[in-house]
Amino acid sequence: MHKADILIIGAGAVGTALAREFSKFKVKVIVCDKNDDVGGDASKSCSGLTSTSATMPVGTLECKIRTISHTMVDVLCRDLDIPIIHCGSIAPVLTDDQMEQVPKLIDRAWQNGVWDYEFMPREEILEMEPTLNPEIKGGIYSPRDSQINQFLMVVAEAENAAENGVEFLLDCAVTGIDTKDGRIQRVITTKGEIEAKWVINAAGLYCDDIAKMVDECDFSVHPRKGEFFVLGHDTPVKVKHIISSVPTPKTRGVLVIPTTDDNLLVGPTADDVEDKNDKKTTREGLEEVRTKALEMVPGLRFEDTITQFVGARPARVPEGYNILVSEKAKGYVGISGIRSTGLTASMALAKYVIHEMKAAGLELERKVGWIRTRRGIVKFSDKSDAEKDALIASDPRYGKIVCRCEQITEAEIVQAIHRPVGARTLDAVKRRVRAGMGRCQSGFCGPQVIGIIARELGISEYEVRKRGVAAYMLDH
Ligand SMILES: Cc1cc2nc3c(=O)[nH]c(=O)nc-3n(C[C@H](O)[C@H](O)[C@H](O)COP(=O)(O)OP(=O)(O)OC[C@H]3O[C@@H](n4cnc5c(N)ncnc54)[C@H](O)[C@@H]3O)c2cc1C
């Protein structure tokens, strides 16, 4: 049986931010996740924006936490070597109806403390972003919106937490929670039982299932599905800013996003569905994205699409962030409603949750020697010829390009496997070093990556998975 002071269920943005925050203290922390890797469900399939609270409903807990968290992002990126681009965003105003919304939007942003959210005239906006539809009537510029590498953000927080003593149990689904005399006793998982004094439910889309295990579920969660296109590096029409539709109460709308890896991400939709496993893109959804994106950036070349995907926002009914430190099941902490803003909000959310737990009696003593920083894997393709020569001299595996599309070397893949909370599947390697993220989507490098994973982990190639419990790459 595993034992912990604190068990965190879920290794997405929220769970790993909590893990890192707790790793500052003298407590034994375990994070378990049903997936084979850290990265979460929503967290790895979102737009990757760290945005101000300009468009948030005023006065909500979500708005407060997100506003504070947004100020923490840059330090996190600096300390953990997480790629981020400070590109700002523009919402082009295309219709008279949208123009009528502008004063209300600016007023709301003002109330949320986002005083640099400004309307700008057509000429200036077109000068800043010449790819926009020349018919625009102007645009709202938000200079502090950024795009972060969402995969590396979660991986970096997990690696840093692990270096500071947090244990990660992956492929480990929680199936039940035992309580006795109104207190949490132990958690039952597919990898055995875990005894914990505190259990934090950071299970995203599935947080209602976990909440039901302790009879603390007075809400429901359904997926709000978002469909995306990813366009390759070589697409000729690129944007310098995040281009966003004029927001509605439900969503920020379709976006055209320059990414830290120089792709274009176009999407998402926002459709409420029932099935939590619905990860299928649809003709209608993608057509909606295409139409709305082309209205804003008419030159986009969807022929350069290299892949499409779906992310599911964990939408809560009733809506809104909810943090419950249970009275009924002492030791249980429920986090729910972390829907469209959780990547940005995760750092402050972690602090908020710990603050609430302390108020309920949790005692924490700070460690001496907490490791604040982490360095990422050196990216061979970014280096000058002289630097590449030096890298090859230090490790000949830098001399072998495995992923031709993204120019990823064997040395990078091997490091991805052997880091703390290392990659064990093809998708986990892909998220860490981009092998398989390019135009051929691992058609060429897939077999080689399978061989490297098998060799490095000392397993048969037949045991190497793409992702998930039974998605083996080779036929048994
Ligand atoms: C399309 C889309 C666009 C978005 N855009 C943005 C954006 O631009 N900026 C932003 O800040 N936010 C954005 N978000 C929201 C953001 O992605 C989420 O709020 C955030 O990722 C939630 O993180 P999480 O850790 O709570 O959930 P998740 O990332 O879903 O992690 C939950 C984890 O819990 C695990 N789990 C579930 N059940 C169990 C169980 N029984 N046992 C063990 N583990 C379990 C899951 O496997 C998963 O790994 C977007 C979301 C989507 C879907």
The ligand as an ORCA input file, in Angstrom:
! r2SCAN-3c Opt
* xyz 0 1
  C     -10.535     23.596    -26.459
  C      -9.975     24.196    -25.217
  C      -9.338     25.420    -25.231
  C      -8.830     25.965    -24.058
  N      -8.083     27.092    -24.102
  C      -7.490     27.558    -22.979
  C      -6.599     28.637    -23.036
  O      -6.289     29.137    -24.109
  N      -6.088     29.125    -21.879
  C      -6.386     28.579    -20.671
  O      -5.910     29.069    -19.655
  N      -7.200     27.494    -20.583
  C      -7.739     26.977    -21.715
  N      -8.546     25.894    -21.663
  C      -8.913     25.359    -20.363
  C      -7.830     24.509    -19.756
  O      -7.319     23.601    -20.708
  C      -8.410     23.743    -18.576
  O      -9.098     24.627    -17.722
  C      -7.292     23.089    -17.777
  O      -6.460     22.379    -18.648
  C      -7.877     22.172    -16.742
  O      -6.806     21.503    -16.145
  P      -7.081     20.295    -15.180
  O      -5.767     19.860    -14.652
  O      -8.144     20.669    -14.221
  O      -7.756     19.179    -16.103
  P      -7.124     18.102    -17.086
  O      -6.031     18.629    -17.898
  O      -8.266     17.501    -17.838
  O      -6.501     17.016    -16.109
  C      -7.311     16.186    -15.329
  C      -6.565     14.873    -15.131
  O      -7.310     14.056    -14.239
  C      -7.126     12.713    -14.633
  N      -8.193     11.878    -14.107
  C      -9.513     11.969    -14.375
  N     -10.181     10.989    -13.737
  C      -9.260     10.273    -13.058
  C      -9.335      9.106    -12.225
  N     -10.496      8.486    -11.947
  N      -8.183      8.619    -11.704
  C      -6.988      9.221    -11.966
  N      -6.874     10.296    -12.755
  C      -7.996     10.819    -13.285
  C      -7.156     12.796    -16.153
  O      -6.557     11.648    -16.741
  C      -6.403     14.078    -16.420
  O      -5.042     13.817    -16.676
  C      -9.032     25.301    -22.830
  C      -9.648     24.053    -22.813
  C     -10.067     23.481    -24.009
  C     -10.606     22.092    -23.994
*
